[in-house]
Each structure stands twice: as C-alpha cells, then as structure tokens.
C-alpha cells in the first residue's frame, strides 16, 4: 500500500472552479489559490440560497496510540454519501504546524479517504493560521506599546492576561519575560506564549458569522485589568479594526476536494483538548445551504470535541445536528481493554468487550443530547470476525447499529454501508436535540455538570481563587457564557493513563480564563498545556525535500 502522501500526490484533481460549480458557485464567487484550492468570497456567502441540509457530526472514542481515524472516516463517509446519490459536503478543520512537526501528523485524512492537496493543507495552506497569529500578536504589541507611551488606560502590568502565540510546539516559550534590555525596550513583565490554535482569535474566527461580527468579537477581548480592577478590552487599545483587516481573507472558508473530487470546506483549527475543537460556523453554515448533507468532525473523543461542538458551537450558531457517528477501531478498544500496543495484532475478544466500556460511555453521552447514534468500526486488516461481532453485539444491546467501514483501503465504496446507516438515522427525524445545561446556570455548576454527566467524575476540585474569579465574572455579566474545558484527550478523567470508562474520580480545575470575544470561559484542568512541547523524536526530523524537490515525511 502506498503512503498517504504518495496516494495524495497521485490524485487526479479537478480544477477548483469545477468543484465550486458542483456547489452552485460561479467563478466570480470564489478566490482561487492556485488550481486546486479557493476561498468562497464574502459576497458569495451573503447571497447563499435559503436551504438547510442535514448536519452529521463525526466524533470518536478517546484517542489511543492504536489510532481511531476520525478525519479519515469523515472523508470516507462524505465520499460514500456522494456515491449513493446524495449531495454531501465535508467540513473539517485546518492543520496546525505544531502537531505536523511534532507527533500527531497531518489532518487531511488517510489512505483512500483524503482531502487534497494534502501537502498544502498540512503546511501553510491559504495562510489563515499566519493571519490569526499576526492579528493576535498585533494586539500583544499594541498593549505593550500603549504602556510604553504613558499607559493612559492605567493598565496594571501585573494583571495583563493576553499572551502571545506561535503555530509551533515550543515548551521553552510557555513562560517568558519581555521588556528586558533597558528603558527603550518597554516595561519588564512576565508573560508567555500559547500555540495559535489555543488563541482566542482562532476561537473568534471559528464562531464569527461575518466581518462585522468578527470585529465586534475582537473588540470584546479582555486583555487585562486596570489598577482599579476594571477590564480593558482590545477596542480600548484600538486594535480591533486592524485585527479585522488582517483576518478579512482568513474569515472566508477554504474550498478543496477529496480524492474522489467531492467538495470539502476546510476552515479554522482550534484543538479540542484546549479549545472548542470545531471548524468554523461560517463554513458549516455555508455547507448546509449548499448541500443536502454536511459531514463535520469535532476534535478528539466525544467527551471533548463533541461536547463542545454541541454545547458551544451549536448553542452559539443555532445548529441542529441530525445524527452522530462515533468512530472506533478494534485495536483501540483492545488498548482500552488492557492490551499493550505490541500485542494488538493478536485476536483478543475479551479485551475488545472490556474496551467497549469506553465506546459505550460515549454512546450514552451522545444519546443524552437526544441524538441518534451510529458507530463506525474503522476497519484494520488484522481485525477478526469475532472481534467485530463483539463490538456489534455490544452496540446492539445499547440500541445502536455498528457498521464496518473500509474507507481507508477502498475509499467511498468501502463506506457505503455506513452512509446508508447514517442516512437512515439522520432522515428518521429521531433527533430531539437538547443542550447539556442552560445559559442561566451558574458557571461553577456548568463545570460540575460536564464533569459529572460527561466525565462521570464524583466532584470537581478547584485551585484557590477559581470560584471567586467565576463569581466576579458572573457579576460582570459573563455568567451566561458556556464553559470550554481544557483537559487531556486520552481519558474521561484528567489522568491521561486512566483508560476505559473511569468513574468516581476528581476533576482538578487549575485555572480559568475569560474569552469574552469568543463567548466562553476556558477551564484548564490537570496538567494540560496551552503550549504543547515536541516529543523526544519529533516528526520534523523525518520531514525533508527529496531529490525531486518533493516533500517526504508528512503523514
């Protein structure tokens, strides 16, 4: 079997204008970036037809080193829907350079279920992340510049909460001191860097509905506090207009295609373990108005990405999902059942059954939102009939169909059975979507609701000052915001080594951050970092140009 990059490089791509035409978009409604990618213009977005397709969310069990293949399944399902005669569009996030050069790899799918151009998508693409990084750091520079030239707003330099960002894993930048070197370099203060995908600007771009909404949200960013403890915003600094200018083109969703030449909108890229983990509202809404079915994914396991997709993105954008697909692999279920990675190739039905507890927890959580669920068994060649049957029997006992999908090896044709099952669920009108908590619920209770009902924790434990900070934000008018929990993606708990379906644990809340522009409260739990580090052997060591000038090492 060829590698992902070899498969993508051999793809027969159609001119992007032809892909746009399949969505009913003319040449004047897209801005081409070369021959194989384009942005849908702001004017085109404002003039989209009054149509509403069905929204299908793809999520997964908790990730393991064995692999789950959520993006691959999303792409394969989208291709399969088009193969069986449905007008379907795929909506996924853009790739961050940090994981690409770290350990996760790319974000374009895999095998015969990929979005192309794969190399462009996994590197600089259309420059959206650079624009977000620049807009974020412009605000950082303007804050320090304001203080340097007299600090008319009386900002307390000890209470500046706005950090800087870079789209790379760099643990050395987590905590830094700026302003060293003398008076001409400004005032010395402690700050740090987050990765770009954790930026509030990223979250704002993914939740904004148009340019006016984008600027309004940017202006509401709270960058810190005065000596009298009054909040200072980006609009107070005078940065919101220039930030909007930098993000003008980035707000337009990117149109590309799958290996089977089906349309895909790839836009935005917040991580689900430290942010809200969904592609942009603009892209999703556009796809719903241009298609009968939209297949989108939410990052990591359903306890993170799907929960945030439903309680943040759907709440804010008024979206109503029709069905949820939970992706699982036999290999990952065996790991959840206690099998070591080196032993995954051997049949172990007992371990599969034990590992299904993790899958069952995610199914129950999604059903708790009133949504019909289909399980996609992302097929590996070593899977045995007995192992697959064990998964299907477990799911059947929960009233859920589990369908084997071979999209990685066969493309859309290998996911046709999955597509038919998803259509049956989505068209059944069985969805009775309901949010996990109300806007009026106190912030602490919202955190507790997610911890107890989604993670099955017994209680939450907060660092000193957290509850007082939440109460202060409620008094300032932010109590109606949803909460965005940042925690490890590997477990329902805050312990990455606690696999399966743990319950009765404690969720440790280390810190809370206000994202007033994005419209949520970030709750940082356990040892999760908003600036990841590189692994011992980063993928960057294997990425290079070969003798033909082609990229090697991306996966």
C-alpha positions in Angstrom: 0.0 0.0 0.0 1.3 3.4 -0.9 1.8 6.0 1.8 -0.8 8.8 2.4 1.4 11.4 0.7 2.0 9.1 -2.3 -1.7 8.5 -2.7 -2.4 12.2 -2.4 0.3 13.1 -4.9 -1.1 10.7 -7.4 -4.7 12.1 -7.2 -6.3 13.3 -10.3 -7.7 16.7 -9.1 -10.3 18.7 -10.9 -9.9 22.5 -11.3 -11.3 24.1 -8.3 -13.8 26.0 -10.4 -15.4 22.7 -11.2 -15.7 21.7 -7.6 -17.3 25.1 -6.9 -19.7 24.6 -9.7 -20.9 21.4 -8.1 -22.0 23.6 -5.1 -23.7 26.0 -7.4 -20.9 28.6 -7.1 -19.7 30.6 -10.1 -16.2 31.7 -10.9 -16.8 35.2 -9.6 -17.9 33.7 -6.2 -14.5 32.1 -5.4 -11.0 33.4 -4.9 -8.6 30.7 -6.4 -5.4 29.9 -4.6 -3.7 28.2 -7.5 -5.6 25.5 -9.4 -6.8 23.2 -6.6 -8.0 25.4 -3.7 -10.0 28.6 -3.3 -11.9 30.7 -0.8 -15.6 31.4 -1.0 -16.0 35.2 -1.1 -17.8 37.3 1.5 -20.3 38.4 -1.2 -21.0 34.8 -2.2 -21.6 33.8 1.5 -24.1 36.7 1.9 -26.0 35.5 -1.2 -26.2 31.8 -0.5 -29.6 30.1 -1.1 -32.2 29.7 1.6 -31.6 26.0 2.1 -30.9 23.8 5.1 -29.2 20.5 4.8 -28.9 17.8 7.5 -25.9 18.1 9.8 -24.0 14.9 10.7 -21.3 15.0 13.4 -18.4 12.6 13.4 -16.8 12.0 16.8 -14.9 9.1 18.4 -13.8 7.2 21.4 -10.9 8.6 23.4 -7.7 8.5 21.2 -5.0 5.9 21.8 -1.7 5.2 20.1 -3.6 2.4 18.2 -5.4 5.1 16.2 -9.1 5.8 15.6 -9.3 7.6 12.2 -11.9 10.2 12.8 -10.9 12.5 9.9 -10.5 9.5 7.6 -14.0 8.4 8.5 -15.4 11.8 8.0 -13.9 12.0 4.5 -14.8 8.4 3.6 -18.4 9.0 4.8 -18.7 12.2 2.7 -17.4 10.3 -0.4 -19.8 7.4 0.2 -22.8 9.7 0.6 -22.0 11.3 -2.8 -21.5 7.8 -4.3 -25.0 6.7 -3.3 -26.5 9.8 -4.9 -26.6 12.4 -2.0 -25.4 15.9 -2.3 -22.9 16.0 0.5 -20.1 18.3 1.6 -17.4 17.7 4.2 -16.4 20.3 6.8 -13.2 19.8 8.8 -10.5 21.9 10.5 -7.2 23.1 9.1 -3.9 21.5 10.3 -1.6 23.2 12.8 2.1 23.1 12.1 2.8 22.2 15.7 1.4 18.7 15.6 2.6 18.2 12.0 6.2 18.6 13.1 5.6 17.1 16.5 3.9 13.7 16.7 0.2 13.8 15.5 0.9 14.2 11.8 -1.4 15.8 9.3 -5.1 16.5 9.3 -6.3 15.6 5.8 -7.4 12.0 6.3 -5.6 8.9 5.2 -5.3 6.1 2.7 -8.0 6.4 0.1 -10.1 8.8 2.2 -8.2 12.0 2.0 -8.6 15.7 1.2 -6.2 17.2 -1.3 -3.9 19.0 -1.8 -2.5 17.1 1.2 0.9 18.8 1.4 -0.6 22.3 1.2 -3.3 21.6 3.8 -0.7 20.3 6.2 1.7 23.2 5.7 0.8 26.8 5.0 -2.4 26.2 3.1 -4.0 29.6 2.3 -2.3 31.5 5.2 -5.2 31.5 7.7 -3.1 30.5 10.6 -0.5 33.1 9.8 -3.2 35.7 9.7 -4.6 34.6 13.1 -1.1 34.6 14.6 -0.4 38.1 13.2 -3.7 39.5 14.4 -3.2 38.0 17.9 0.4 39.3 18.2 -0.6 42.7 16.8 -2.8 43.1 19.9 0.1 41.9 22.1 2.4 44.5 20.6 -0.2 47.3 20.9 -0.7 46.5 24.6 3.0 46.9 25.4 3.2 49.9 23.2 0.3 51.6 25.0 2.0 51.1 28.3 5.3 52.3 26.9 3.8 55.6 25.7 2.3 56.6 29.1 -0.4 54.0 29.8 -3.4 56.3 29.5 -5.7 53.4 30.4 -3.8 52.8 33.7 -3.4 49.1 32.8 -1.9 47.1 35.7 1.0 45.3 34.1 0.6 42.5 36.7 -2.9 41.8 35.5 -2.3 41.6 31.7 -3.9 38.3 30.7 -3.2 38.5 27.0 -0.3 36.3 26.0 1.4 35.8 22.6 1.0 32.9 20.2 3.1 30.9 17.6 1.9 28.0 15.5 4.6 25.6 16.7 5.1 23.3 19.7 7.7 25.2 21.8 7.7 24.5 25.5 10.5 27.0 26.1 8.1 29.8 25.4 5.4 28.8 27.9 6.7 31.4 30.4 8.9 34.3 29.4 9.9 37.8 30.4 9.5 40.6 28.0 10.9 44.2 28.0 14.5 43.2 29.0 17.4 45.3 27.8 16.7 48.8 29.1 14.1 51.6 29.1 13.8 51.7 25.3 12.5 48.2 25.2 9.5 48.9 27.4 8.5 47.7 30.8 9.6 44.4 32.1 6.9 41.9 32.8 6.2 38.2 32.9 4.1 36.6 30.1 4.2 33.6 27.8 3.2 32.0 24.5 0.3 29.7 23.7 0.0 27.7 20.4 -2.0 29.6 17.8 -4.8 27.0 17.9 -5.4 28.0 21.5 -5.7 31.7 20.7 -9.0 33.4 21.4 -8.6 34.9 18.0 -8.8 31.4 16.5 -12.0 30.7 18.5 -13.5 34.1 17.4 -12.7 33.4 13.7 -14.4 30.0 14.1 -17.5 31.4 15.8 -18.0 34.7 13.9 -20.8 35.0 11.4 -19.5 37.8 9.2 -16.9 40.6 9.2 -19.0 42.9 11.4 -19.5 40.2 14.0 -15.8 39.4 13.8 -14.8 42.9 14.6 -17.3 43.2 17.4 -16.0 40.0 19.0 -12.4 41.1 18.6 -13.2 44.3 20.3 -14.7 42.5 23.3 -11.5 40.6 24.0 -10.5 41.3 27.6 -6.7 41.8 27.6 -6.2 42.6 31.3 -7.3 44.9 34.1 -6.6 48.4 35.3 -5.2 49.2 38.8 -8.8 49.6 39.8 -9.6 46.1 38.6 -11.7 47.4 35.6 -11.5 45.2 32.5 -9.5 46.5 29.5 -10.6 45.3 26.0 -9.0 45.2 22.6 -11.3 48.0 21.4 -10.0 50.1 24.4 -6.5 49.6 23.0 -7.7 50.5 19.5 -6.7 47.2 17.9 -10.0 45.6 16.7 -10.0 47.4 13.4 -6.5 46.5 12.3 -7.0 42.9 13.6 -10.1 42.6 11.4 -8.2 43.8 8.4 -5.6 41.1 9.0 -8.3 38.5 9.2 -10.5 39.7 6.3 -9.4 37.0 3.9 -8.9 34.4 6.6 -12.6 34.6 7.5 -13.5 33.2 4.1 -13.8 29.4 4.1 -11.4 27.3 2.0 -12.8 25.1 -0.7 -10.9 22.0 -1.7 -11.7 18.4 -2.8 -11.4 14.8 -1.8 -9.6 12.1 -3.7 -12.9 11.4 -5.3 -13.4 15.0 -6.3 -16.2 15.8 -3.8 -16.3 19.3 -2.2 -14.8 19.9 1.2 -14.7 23.1 3.2 -11.6 23.2 5.4 -11.6 26.2 7.8 -10.3 27.1 11.3 -8.4 24.8 13.6 -8.9 25.0 17.3 -7.8 22.0 19.3 -10.5 20.2 21.2 -8.3 19.5 24.3 -7.5 23.2 24.9 -10.2 25.0 22.8 -13.6 24.2 21.3 -12.3 21.9 18.6 -14.6 22.6 15.7 -14.3 24.0 12.2 -15.8 27.5 11.6 -19.5 28.4 11.9 -19.2 30.2 8.5 -18.0 27.1 6.8 -20.6 24.8 8.4 -23.5 27.2 7.6 -22.3 27.7 4.0 -22.1 23.9 3.5 -25.6 23.4 5.0 -27.0 25.9 2.5 -25.2 24.4 -0.4 -25.8 20.7 0.3 -28.4 18.2 1.5 -26.0 16.6 4.0 -23.0 18.0 5.7 -20.4 15.7 7.4 -18.3 17.5 10.0 -16.0 16.4 12.8 -15.2 17.5 16.3 -11.7 17.0 17.7 -10.5 14.1 19.8 -13.0 12.0 21.7 -16.7 12.8 22.2 -16.1 13.9 25.8 -14.2 16.9 24.4 -14.9 17.7 20.8 -18.5 16.6 20.5 -19.5 18.0 23.9 -18.0 21.4 22.9 -19.5 21.2 19.4 -22.9 20.7 20.9 -22.8 23.0 23.9 -20.7 25.8 22.4 -20.8 25.8 18.6 -24.4 24.6 18.2 -25.6 26.8 21.1 -23.9 29.9 19.6 -24.8 29.2 15.9 -28.3 27.7 16.4 -27.2 24.5 14.6 -29.4 21.4 14.9 -27.5 18.1 14.3 -29.5 15.2 12.8 -27.2 12.3 13.8 -23.8 11.5 15.4 -21.3 9.0 14.2 -18.9 7.6 16.9 -15.7 6.2 15.4 -14.0 3.2 17.0 -11.4 0.7 16.0 -11.0 -2.9 17.3 -7.3 -2.0 18.0 -8.2 1.0 20.2 -10.9 -0.9 22.0 -8.3 -3.6 22.8 -6.0 -1.0 24.2 -8.9 0.3 26.4 -9.3 -3.3 27.4 -5.8 -3.5 28.7 -3.8 -4.9 25.8 -0.3 -3.4 25.2 0.3 -1.8 21.8 2.8 -4.5 20.8 0.1 -7.2 21.3 -2.7 -5.6 19.3 -2.2 -7.9 16.3 -3.4 -11.0 18.2 -7.1 -11.7 18.5 -8.5 -10.9 21.9 -12.2 -10.8 22.1 -12.3 -10.5 25.8 -10.2 -7.3 25.7 -12.5 -5.9 23.0 -15.5 -6.5 25.2 -13.8 -4.9 28.1 -12.7 -1.9 26.0 -16.2 -1.4 24.7 -16.9 0.4 28.1 -15.2 3.4 26.6 -17.3 3.3 23.5 -20.5 2.7 25.5 -19.8 5.8 27.6 -19.5 8.0 24.5 -22.7 6.5 23.0 -24.7 7.1 26.2 -23.4 10.7 26.3 -24.4 11.4 22.8 -27.8 9.9 23.3 -28.1 12.1 26.3 -28.2 15.1 23.9 -31.2 13.5 22.2 -29.3 12.5 19.0 -29.4 9.2 17.1 -26.0 7.4 17.1 -24.3 5.2 14.5 -21.0 3.5 15.3 -18.4 3.3 12.6 -15.9 0.5 13.0 -12.9 1.8 11.2 -11.6 -1.4 9.7 -8.0 -2.6 10.1 -6.8 -5.7 8.2 -5.9 -7.6 11.4 -9.5 -7.3 12.8 -11.1 -10.7 13.1 -14.7 -11.6 12.6 -15.1 -12.5 16.2 -13.7 -9.1 17.4 -16.0 -7.2 15.1 -19.0 -9.3 16.1 -18.2 -8.5 19.8 -18.4 -4.7 19.0 -21.6 -5.0 17.1 -23.3 -7.2 19.8 -22.3 -4.6 22.4 -23.7 -1.7 20.4 -26.9 -3.6 19.6 -27.5 -4.0 23.3 -27.5 -0.2 23.5 -29.9 0.1 20.6 -27.1 1.3 18.2 -26.0 -0.1 14.9 -22.3 -0.6 14.4 -21.2 -0.7 10.8 -17.8 -1.9 9.5 -16.3 0.8 7.2 -13.4 0.1 4.9 -12.9 3.6 3.5 -9.1 3.8 4.3 -8.4 0.9 1.9 -11.3 1.3 -0.6 -12.4 5.0 -0.4 -16.1 5.9 -0.7 -17.2 2.5 -1.9 -15.9 1.0 1.4 -18.1 3.3 3.4 -21.4 2.9 1.5 -23.0 0.7 4.2 -22.0 3.3 6.8 -23.5 6.0 4.6 -26.8 4.2 4.3 -27.0 3.6 8.1 -26.2 7.3 8.7 -28.9 8.4 6.2 -31.4 6.2 7.9 -30.6 7.8 11.3 -30.5 11.3 10.0 -33.7 11.1 7.9 -35.6 9.4 10.7 -36.3 12.7 12.4 -35.5 10.9 15.7 -33.2 13.8 16.8 -34.6 15.7 19.7 -31.5 17.9 20.3 -31.1 19.4 23.8 -28.2 21.1 25.4 -26.4 19.8 28.5 -27.0 22.9 30.6 -28.9 26.2 30.4 -27.3 29.6 29.9 -28.7 30.7 33.2 -26.9 28.0 35.2 -24.0 29.4 37.4 -20.5 28.9 35.9 -19.4 26.6 38.6 -22.5 24.4 38.1 -21.8 24.3 34.4 -18.4 22.9 35.1 -19.8 20.4 37.6 -22.5 19.3 35.1 -19.9 18.5 32.4 -17.6 16.8 35.0 -20.3 14.6 36.5 -22.6 13.8 33.5 -20.0 13.6 30.7 -16.8 12.6 32.5 -18.6 10.7 35.4 -16.4 12.4 38.0 -17.6 12.4 41.6 -16.6 16.0 42.1 -14.5 18.9 41.0 -11.7 20.4 43.0 -10.6 24.0 42.2 -7.3 25.8 42.9 -7.6 28.8 45.3 -9.3 31.8 43.8 -11.0 29.9 41.0 -14.5 30.1 42.4 -14.0 33.8 43.4 -13.0 34.5 39.8 -16.0 32.8 38.4 -18.3 34.8 40.7 -16.6 38.0 39.7 -17.2 37.2 36.0 -20.8 36.5 36.8 -21.2 39.8 38.5 -19.6 41.5 35.4 -22.2 40.0 33.2 -20.4 36.9 31.9 -22.4 34.3 33.8 -24.5 33.3 30.8 -21.4 32.0 28.9 -20.8 28.3 28.2 -17.7 26.7 29.6 -14.9 25.2 27.5 -12.9 22.6 29.5 -9.3 22.1 28.6 -8.1 18.6 29.7 -6.3 15.6 28.5 -7.9 13.9 25.4 -6.7 10.4 26.4 -9.2 9.8 29.3 -12.6 10.8 30.7 -10.6 11.9 33.7 -7.7 14.4 33.9 -5.2 11.4 34.1 -4.1 10.5 30.6 -3.2 7.0 31.7 -6.6 6.2 33.0 -8.3 4.5 30.0 -11.6 2.8 29.6 -14.6 4.3 31.4 -13.4 5.5 34.8 -15.9 7.0 37.2 -15.9 8.5 40.7 -12.7 10.4 40.1 -12.0 14.1 40.9 -11.6 16.7 38.2 -8.9 19.2 39.2 -9.5 22.7 37.9 -6.2 24.5 37.8 -7.1 27.8 36.2 -9.9 29.7 34.4 -9.6 32.2 31.6 -12.2 34.6 30.2 -12.7 34.5 26.4 -15.2 37.3 26.2 -14.9 37.8 22.5 -15.3 34.1 21.7 -18.0 33.9 24.2 -17.0 31.2 26.6 -15.0 30.5 29.8 -11.9 28.3 29.4 -11.4 25.9 32.3 -7.9 24.4 32.5 -7.7 21.0 34.3 -4.9 18.9 35.4 -1.6 19.1 33.6 -3.0 20.2 30.2 -0.8 22.8 28.5 -1.9 25.5 26.1 1.6 25.4 24.6 2.5 21.8 23.7 6.1 20.5 23.6 7.8 18.4 21.0 8.3 14.7 21.7 11.7 13.1 22.2 11.8 12.3 18.4 9.7 14.9 16.6 8.3 14.2 13.2 10.3 17.2 11.9 13.4 15.0 11.9 11.9 13.0 9.1 10.4 15.8 7.0 12.5 16.9 4.1 12.6 17.5 0.3 13.8 14.6 -1.8 16.0 14.7 -4.9 12.9 15.6 -7.0 12.0 18.5 -4.7 9.0 16.7 -3.3 8.1 16.7 0.4 8.8 13.5 2.3 7.8 12.6 5.9 4.4 14.1 6.1 1.7 11.6 7.2 
